[in-house]
Amino acid sequence: MTTREQLDALLSERILVFDGAMGTMIQRYGLGEAEFRGDAFARHPRDLQGDNDLLSLTQPQIVEDIHRQFLEAGADIIETNTFTATAISQADYGMEAYVYDINVAAARIARRAVAAFMARNPARPRFVVGSLGPTNKTASLSPDVNNPAFRSVTFDQLVDAYGEQARGLLDGGVDILMAETTFDTLNLKAALFAIDRCFEQGCRRVPVMASVTVTDASGRTLSGQTLEACWVSISHADLLSVGINCALGAEQMRPYVEELASLAPIYVSCYPNAGLPNEFGEYDDTPEHMAAVLGSFASEGWLNFVGGCCGTTPPHVAAIARSVAGTRPRVLARPARLTRLSGLEPLTLRPDSTFIMIGERTNVTGSSRFAKLVLNGEYEAAVDVARQQVEGGANIIDVNMDEALLDGEQAMTTFLNYIAAEPDIARVPVMIDSSKWSVIEAGLKCVQGKSIVNSISLKEGEETFRNQARFIRRCG
């Protein structure tokens, strides 16, 4: 029986329980710089204290002990200690060269903990999830307030980093991969792209989960998307589940878990923080209260997976496991089969929809004014053209940079990055319009929503067409 078949069988009977917060547990050991370095990195030129993922190499016994505690508390699924184990995040410590090793080691530690536990109780399966965190950079937002088009990381860099991490986790033996704590859907799309590419290149195929972070009471991610728009953006991927974790306590997650449960035709997960952080950055929600809230979610029929994020300990997991025991798991939603697009907000094309209006003024072949602005590098003024289109009622904006005097790839990237910083424009989906494949490809790497491509052609042959179509789908 495959892992997916095992999971489907279990999820037809009960809600599966995740572990709690690795970071919270590590803090309890009071480790200093020497412990983080271990013997292997005693001479490393940078400070390493705080690099929790490195402990899978330097203090493996501590990581395994934490896994054991969560398994004993009743967790069905434990996550690898790899939340920041990408080259992008490890650059803070100068540890990029060790990323693959960290991921392999972390997966093997979790695998050992599960094997030891199942040897004592083989009738109850336990699973290892490879954790792919969001990185410390965002592909949709500029860190420079004076340059909206600037990005500290590119889609390609994220894909490479996530691909390296995924390979390490798979080689180490994980059962599942999960991109979690996503605050920018473009980062998540890059992670899913990388995982899918790994599978295509011959890596062992495993189920894939995704979990996003709603940052505040607005119900949006940090990069501005509503929960529904985020789901639409990643709905192309072959996912086992979609969920919400981190940022909020259980009570604050209630409306968003309910919404996601009604939207997704796949399994739904929820693992909140132990409340909101207090003035000392600590989490005060008790195991009993948190379990009661999550138990009510289960009773409402919203959950397939449940667990804890920041601040949650083995007592939290034990209480949560008790609270959902015996509760029937969520029945998967069956949304109508409709065309669904997204910018920061969703756009659904329904049988009773009126005309869908596409703003064509952001097309250099259709607007001489727009073309002149782009050719002159006046992107702020060009953004106003897009704004006028949306204010005038455009449901989608068409962006085309096919002009002989333009570097189409650069112009497409720059303009899409500019409008990503304008919520009143970015709320609508984008039509990436070009007769040149490289320009379409550049555009797809900039949009966190589900866009339209206009268009690809069979003129270069069926195989080229298929490859381009696959790439477009892989980008969402």
C-alpha positions as CSV (number, residue, x, y, z in Angstrom):
1,M,0.0,0.0,0.0
2,T,1.4,3.4,-0.9
3,T,1.6,6.3,1.6
4,R,-1.3,8.0,-0.2
5,E,-3.4,4.9,0.0
6,Q,-2.6,4.6,3.7
7,L,-3.5,8.2,4.4
8,D,-6.7,8.0,2.4
9,A,-7.8,4.9,4.4
10,L,-6.9,6.6,7.8
11,L,-8.5,9.9,6.8
12,S,-11.8,8.2,5.9
13,E,-12.0,7.1,9.6
14,R,-10.5,9.9,11.7
15,I,-8.7,13.2,12.0
16,L,-4.9,12.9,11.9
17,V,-2.8,14.8,14.4
18,F,0.3,16.8,13.7
19,D,3.0,17.5,16.2
20,G,3.7,20.9,17.8
21,A,6.4,23.6,17.7
22,M,10.0,22.4,17.2
23,G,11.4,25.9,18.0
24,T,9.5,26.1,21.3
25,M,10.9,22.8,22.4
26,I,14.5,23.6,21.3
27,Q,14.4,26.8,23.4
28,R,13.7,24.6,26.5
29,Y,17.2,23.0,26.2
30,G,18.9,26.4,26.7
31,L,21.6,25.7,24.0
32,G,24.4,28.1,23.6
33,E,26.8,28.9,20.7
34,A,29.0,25.9,21.5
35,E,26.1,23.5,21.4
36,F,24.9,24.8,18.0
37,R,28.4,24.6,16.5
38,G,29.2,21.1,17.8
39,D,32.6,19.7,16.8
40,A,31.9,19.9,13.1
41,F,31.5,23.7,13.0
42,A,33.7,24.8,15.9
43,R,35.7,27.0,13.5
44,H,32.8,28.3,11.4
45,P,33.4,32.1,10.8
46,R,29.8,33.2,11.6
47,D,27.6,32.9,14.7
48,L,25.4,29.8,14.6
49,Q,23.3,30.1,17.7
50,G,19.6,30.2,16.6
51,D,20.1,28.1,13.5
52,N,17.7,25.4,14.8
53,D,17.9,23.3,11.6
54,L,21.7,22.9,12.1
55,L,21.0,20.9,15.3
56,S,20.0,18.0,13.0
57,L,23.8,17.8,12.3
58,T,25.3,18.9,15.6
59,Q,22.7,17.8,18.3
60,P,20.7,15.0,16.6
61,Q,19.9,13.4,19.9
62,I,18.0,16.5,21.0
63,V,16.0,16.7,17.8
64,E,15.1,13.0,18.0
65,D,14.1,13.4,21.7
66,I,11.7,16.2,20.7
67,H,10.1,14.0,18.0
68,R,9.8,11.2,20.5
69,Q,7.9,13.5,23.0
70,F,5.4,14.5,20.3
71,L,4.9,10.9,19.2
72,E,4.2,9.9,22.8
73,A,1.7,12.8,23.1
74,G,-0.3,11.2,20.3
75,A,1.0,12.8,17.1
76,D,0.3,10.7,13.9
77,I,2.6,13.0,11.9
78,I,5.9,14.6,12.8
79,E,7.6,17.4,10.8
80,T,11.3,17.4,10.1
81,N,13.5,20.1,11.7
82,T,14.0,21.9,8.4
83,F,11.8,25.0,8.5
84,T,14.7,27.3,7.4
85,A,16.8,24.6,5.7
86,T,17.1,26.3,2.3
87,A,20.1,28.0,0.8
88,I,18.2,31.3,0.9
89,S,17.5,31.1,4.7
90,Q,20.8,29.5,5.6
91,A,22.7,32.3,4.0
92,D,22.1,34.3,7.2
93,Y,24.6,31.8,8.9
94,G,26.9,31.2,6.0
95,M,25.7,27.6,5.9
96,E,24.4,27.3,2.3
97,A,26.9,24.6,1.4
98,Y,25.4,22.3,4.1
99,V,21.7,22.5,3.1
100,Y,21.4,19.1,1.5
101,D,23.2,17.5,4.4
102,I,20.9,19.2,6.9
103,N,17.8,18.0,5.1
104,V,19.0,14.4,4.8
105,A,20.0,14.3,8.4
106,A,16.7,15.8,9.7
107,A,14.6,13.4,7.6
108,R,16.7,10.4,8.9
109,I,16.3,11.5,12.5
110,A,12.5,11.8,12.2
111,R,12.5,8.5,10.4
112,R,14.4,6.8,13.3
113,A,12.0,8.3,15.8
114,V,9.0,7.0,13.9
115,A,10.5,3.6,13.4
116,A,11.3,3.2,17.1
117,F,7.7,4.2,18.0
118,M,6.1,1.9,15.4
119,A,8.2,-1.0,16.6
120,R,6.4,-0.7,19.9
121,N,3.0,-0.2,18.3
122,P,3.0,-1.4,14.7
123,A,-0.8,-1.3,14.4
124,R,-0.9,2.5,14.3
125,P,1.1,4.1,11.4
126,R,3.1,7.2,11.9
127,F,4.4,9.5,9.2
128,V,7.2,11.9,8.6
129,V,6.5,15.2,6.8
130,G,9.4,17.1,5.2
131,S,8.9,20.8,6.2
132,L,9.7,23.4,3.6
133,G,9.3,26.8,5.2
134,P,8.6,30.1,3.4
135,T,12.2,31.4,3.5
136,N,13.0,34.9,4.8
137,K,12.4,36.6,1.5
138,T,9.3,37.4,-0.5
139,A,9.0,37.2,-4.3
140,S,5.9,39.4,-4.6
141,L,7.0,42.4,-2.6
142,S,9.9,44.8,-2.7
143,P,12.0,45.4,0.4
144,D,12.9,48.8,-1.0
145,V,10.1,51.4,-0.6
146,N,11.8,53.6,-3.2
147,N,11.9,50.8,-5.9
148,P,8.6,48.8,-6.2
149,A,10.1,46.7,-9.0
150,F,13.1,45.4,-6.9
151,R,13.0,41.9,-5.5
152,S,15.4,40.4,-3.0
153,V,14.8,36.9,-4.5
154,T,13.6,35.7,-7.9
155,F,11.3,32.8,-8.7
156,D,14.1,30.9,-10.2
157,Q,16.2,31.3,-7.1
158,L,13.3,30.0,-5.0
159,V,12.8,27.0,-7.3
160,D,16.5,26.1,-7.1
161,A,16.5,26.4,-3.3
162,Y,13.3,24.5,-2.8
163,G,14.5,21.8,-5.2
164,E,17.7,21.2,-3.3
165,Q,15.7,21.0,0.0
166,A,13.1,18.6,-1.5
167,R,15.8,16.3,-2.8
168,G,17.5,16.2,0.6
169,L,14.3,15.4,2.4
170,L,13.3,12.7,-0.1
171,D,16.7,11.1,0.0
172,G,16.4,11.1,3.8
173,G,13.2,9.2,3.7
174,V,10.2,11.5,4.3
175,D,6.7,10.2,3.6
176,I,5.2,13.6,2.7
177,L,6.5,17.0,1.6
178,M,4.8,20.1,3.0
179,A,5.3,23.8,2.0
180,E,4.2,25.6,5.1
181,T,3.7,29.0,6.8
182,T,3.3,30.6,3.4
183,F,3.0,34.4,3.6
184,D,3.6,35.0,-0.2
185,T,1.7,32.8,-2.7
186,L,4.4,33.3,-5.3
187,N,6.9,31.7,-2.9
188,L,4.5,28.8,-2.5
189,K,4.1,28.4,-6.2
190,A,7.9,28.3,-6.6
191,A,8.0,25.5,-3.9
192,L,5.3,23.5,-5.7
193,F,7.0,24.1,-9.0
194,A,10.3,22.8,-7.6
195,I,8.7,19.7,-6.0
196,D,6.9,18.8,-9.2
197,R,10.1,19.3,-11.2
198,C,11.9,17.0,-8.8
199,F,9.3,14.3,-9.4
200,E,9.6,14.7,-13.1
201,Q,13.4,14.4,-12.8
202,G,13.1,11.0,-11.2
203,C,12.8,11.7,-7.4
204,R,10.6,9.4,-5.4
205,R,7.0,10.7,-5.6
206,V,5.3,11.4,-2.3
207,P,2.1,13.2,-1.3
208,V,2.4,17.0,-1.1
209,M,0.7,19.3,1.4
210,A,0.5,23.1,1.5
211,S,-0.3,25.4,4.4
212,V,-0.7,29.2,4.3
213,T,-0.6,31.9,6.9
214,V,-3.3,34.5,7.3
215,T,-1.5,37.3,9.0
216,D,-4.3,39.3,10.6
217,A,-8.0,39.9,10.9
218,S,-8.1,41.1,7.3
219,G,-8.1,37.5,6.3
220,R,-5.2,38.0,3.8
221,T,-1.7,36.8,3.5
222,L,1.2,39.1,4.0
223,S,1.4,39.5,0.2
224,G,-2.2,40.7,0.1
225,Q,-4.2,37.7,-1.2
226,T,-7.5,36.7,0.3
227,L,-7.7,33.0,1.3
228,E,-9.9,32.1,-1.6
229,A,-7.6,33.8,-4.1
230,C,-4.6,32.0,-2.6
231,W,-6.4,28.6,-2.9
232,V,-7.3,29.4,-6.6
233,S,-3.6,30.3,-7.2
234,I,-2.4,26.8,-6.1
235,S,-5.4,24.7,-7.1
236,H,-3.5,23.5,-10.2
237,A,-1.1,21.5,-8.0
238,D,-1.6,17.8,-7.2
239,L,-2.0,18.3,-3.4
240,L,-3.0,16.0,-0.6
241,S,-4.2,18.9,1.5
242,V,-4.3,22.6,1.9
243,G,-4.4,24.3,5.3
244,I,-3.7,27.3,7.6
245,N,-1.0,27.6,10.2
246,C,0.9,30.1,12.3
247,A,0.3,33.8,12.9
248,L,-3.0,33.4,14.7
249,G,-4.3,31.5,17.7
250,A,-7.0,28.9,17.3
251,E,-9.9,31.2,18.1
252,Q,-8.7,33.8,15.6
253,M,-8.5,31.2,12.8
254,R,-12.1,30.1,13.1
255,P,-13.6,32.1,10.1
256,Y,-10.7,31.2,7.9
257,V,-10.7,27.5,8.6
258,E,-14.5,27.4,8.0
259,E,-14.0,29.3,4.7
260,L,-11.2,27.0,3.5
261,A,-13.2,23.9,4.5
262,S,-16.0,25.1,2.2
263,L,-13.7,25.8,-0.8
264,A,-11.2,22.9,-1.1
265,P,-12.0,19.6,-2.8
266,I,-9.0,18.1,-1.0
267,Y,-8.2,17.5,2.7
268,V,-7.9,20.5,5.0
269,S,-5.3,21.0,7.8
270,C,-5.2,23.5,10.7
271,Y,-2.4,24.0,13.2
272,P,-2.5,27.4,15.0
273,N,-0.2,29.0,17.4
274,A,-0.8,28.7,21.1
275,G,-2.6,32.0,21.1
276,L,-1.2,35.4,20.1
277,P,2.3,36.3,21.4
278,N,2.3,38.3,24.6
279,E,4.6,41.3,25.3
280,F,7.5,39.0,25.9
281,G,7.0,37.1,22.6
282,E,5.6,34.1,24.4
283,Y,2.4,32.1,23.8
284,D,-0.1,31.7,26.6
285,D,-2.9,29.6,25.3
286,T,-3.4,26.6,27.5
287,P,-3.6,23.0,26.1
288,E,-7.1,22.7,27.5
289,H,-8.5,25.9,25.8
290,M,-6.7,25.3,22.5
291,A,-8.0,21.8,22.4
292,A,-11.5,22.9,23.1
293,V,-11.5,25.4,20.2
294,L,-10.0,22.9,17.8
295,G,-12.4,20.2,19.0
296,S,-15.2,22.6,18.1
297,F,-13.7,23.0,14.6
298,A,-13.7,19.2,14.3
299,S,-17.3,19.0,15.4
300,E,-18.3,21.5,12.8
301,G,-16.8,19.1,10.1
302,W,-13.9,21.4,9.1
303,L,-10.8,19.3,9.7
304,N,-8.9,16.4,8.3
305,F,-5.5,17.2,9.9
306,V,-5.0,19.2,13.1
307,G,-2.0,20.1,15.3
308,G,-0.1,23.0,16.8
309,C,2.4,25.7,15.6
310,C,4.4,28.3,17.6
311,G,4.2,27.8,21.3
312,T,2.6,24.4,21.3
313,T,4.2,21.6,23.3
314,P,3.5,17.9,23.9
315,P,0.8,18.7,26.4
316,H,-1.0,20.8,23.8
317,V,-0.7,18.0,21.2
318,A,-2.0,15.4,23.7
319,A,-5.0,17.6,24.6
320,I,-5.7,18.3,20.9
321,A,-5.5,14.5,20.1
322,R,-8.0,13.8,22.9
323,S,-10.3,16.6,21.7
324,V,-10.7,15.2,18.2
325,A,-10.6,11.5,19.0
326,G,-13.8,9.9,17.8
327,T,-14.9,12.9,15.7
328,R,-15.7,12.1,12.1
329,P,-13.3,13.8,9.7
330,R,-14.4,16.5,7.3
331,V,-16.1,15.4,4.1
332,L,-14.4,17.0,1.0
333,A,-16.1,19.9,-0.6
334,R,-17.4,19.5,-4.1
335,P,-17.3,23.0,-5.7
336,A,-18.9,23.6,-9.1
337,R,-16.5,23.1,-12.0
338,L,-16.0,26.7,-13.1
339,T,-13.2,28.8,-14.4
340,R,-11.5,30.4,-11.4
341,L,-8.8,33.1,-11.7
342,S,-7.2,35.3,-9.1
343,G,-5.2,38.4,-8.5
344,L,-5.2,39.5,-4.8
345,E,-8.9,38.6,-5.0
346,P,-10.7,35.7,-6.8
347,L,-12.6,36.0,-10.1
348,T,-15.0,33.2,-10.9
349,L,-16.6,32.9,-14.4
350,R,-20.1,31.6,-13.8
351,P,-22.9,30.7,-16.3
352,D,-24.8,33.8,-15.3
353,S,-21.8,36.1,-15.3
354,T,-22.0,39.2,-17.5
355,F,-19.3,40.1,-20.0
356,I,-15.8,39.7,-18.6
357,M,-14.0,42.9,-19.5
358,I,-10.2,42.8,-20.3
359,G,-8.3,46.1,-20.0
360,E,-6.2,46.3,-23.2
361,R,-4.6,49.7,-22.6
362,T,-1.6,48.1,-20.8
363,N,-0.7,46.6,-24.2
364,V,2.1,48.4,-26.1
365,T,0.6,47.3,-29.4
366,G,-2.8,48.7,-28.5
367,S,-2.0,51.9,-26.7
368,S,0.6,54.4,-28.1
369,R,0.5,56.3,-24.8
370,F,1.4,53.2,-22.8
371,A,4.0,52.2,-25.3
372,K,5.7,55.6,-25.0
373,L,5.7,55.5,-21.2
374,V,7.3,52.0,-21.1
375,L,9.9,52.9,-23.8
376,N,10.9,55.9,-21.7
377,G,11.1,53.9,-18.5
378,E,8.2,55.9,-17.0
379,Y,6.7,52.9,-15.2
380,E,5.0,54.9,-12.4
381,A,3.0,56.7,-15.1
382,A,2.4,53.4,-16.9
383,V,1.0,52.0,-13.7
384,D,-1.7,54.8,-13.8
385,V,-2.8,53.4,-17.1
386,A,-3.5,50.0,-15.4
387,R,-5.3,51.8,-12.6
388,Q,-7.5,53.6,-15.0
389,Q,-8.4,50.3,-16.6
390,V,-9.4,48.7,-13.3
391,E,-11.3,51.8,-12.1
392,G,-13.1,51.7,-15.5
393,G,-14.4,48.2,-14.8
394,A,-11.8,45.9,-16.2
395,N,-12.0,42.4,-14.6
396,I,-8.6,41.4,-16.0
397,I,-5.7,43.5,-17.4
398,D,-3.9,42.4,-20.5
399,V,-0.1,43.2,-20.3
400,N,1.8,43.0,-23.6
401,M,5.4,44.2,-24.2
402,D,5.9,43.1,-27.8
403,E,7.7,46.2,-29.2
404,A,10.8,45.9,-31.3
405,L,12.7,48.5,-29.3
406,L,11.9,46.9,-25.9
407,D,13.6,44.2,-23.9
408,G,10.3,42.4,-23.6
409,E,11.3,40.1,-20.8
410,Q,12.7,42.9,-18.7
411,A,9.8,45.2,-19.4
412,M,7.2,42.5,-18.6
413,T,9.0,41.7,-15.3
414,T,9.4,45.3,-14.3
415,F,5.8,46.3,-15.0
416,L,4.3,43.3,-13.3
417,N,6.5,43.9,-10.2
418,Y,5.3,47.5,-10.2
419,I,1.6,46.7,-10.3
420,A,2.1,44.0,-7.6
421,A,2.7,46.8,-5.2
422,E,-0.7,48.5,-6.1
423,P,-3.5,46.6,-4.3
424,D,-6.2,48.5,-6.3
425,I,-4.7,47.1,-9.5
426,A,-3.3,43.8,-8.3
427,R,-6.7,42.7,-7.0
428,V,-7.6,41.6,-10.6
429,P,-6.0,38.7,-12.6
430,V,-3.4,39.4,-15.3
431,M,-3.4,38.2,-18.9
432,I,0.2,37.7,-19.8
433,D,0.1,38.5,-23.5
434,S,3.0,37.9,-25.9
435,S,3.9,36.2,-29.1
436,K,7.3,35.4,-27.6
437,W,7.6,32.4,-25.3
438,S,10.4,33.9,-23.2
439,V,8.3,36.9,-22.4
440,I,5.4,34.7,-21.3
441,E,7.8,32.7,-19.2
442,A,9.2,35.9,-17.5
443,G,5.6,37.0,-16.8
444,L,4.6,33.8,-15.2
445,K,7.4,34.0,-12.7
446,C,6.1,37.3,-11.4
447,V,2.4,36.7,-10.6
448,Q,1.2,35.2,-7.4
449,G,-2.4,34.9,-8.7
450,K,-3.8,32.5,-11.3
451,S,-3.3,34.3,-14.6
452,I,-4.2,33.8,-18.2
453,V,-1.6,33.2,-21.0
454,N,-2.3,34.7,-24.4
455,S,-1.0,32.6,-26.0
456,I,0.9,29.6,-27.2
457,S,0.9,28.1,-30.7
458,L,1.3,24.9,-32.5
459,K,3.5,26.5,-35.2
460,E,6.7,25.2,-33.6
461,G,5.3,21.7,-33.4
462,E,3.2,19.6,-31.0
463,E,6.0,18.7,-28.6
464,T,7.0,22.4,-28.0
465,F,3.3,23.2,-27.5
466,R,3.0,20.5,-24.9
467,N,6.1,21.5,-23.1
468,Q,5.0,25.1,-22.9
469,A,1.5,24.1,-21.8
470,R,3.0,21.9,-19.0
471,F,5.2,24.9,-17.9
472,I,2.2,27.2,-17.8
473,R,0.2,24.7,-15.7
474,R,3.2,24.1,-13.4
475,C,3.2,27.9,-12.8
476,G,-0.5,27.8,-12.0
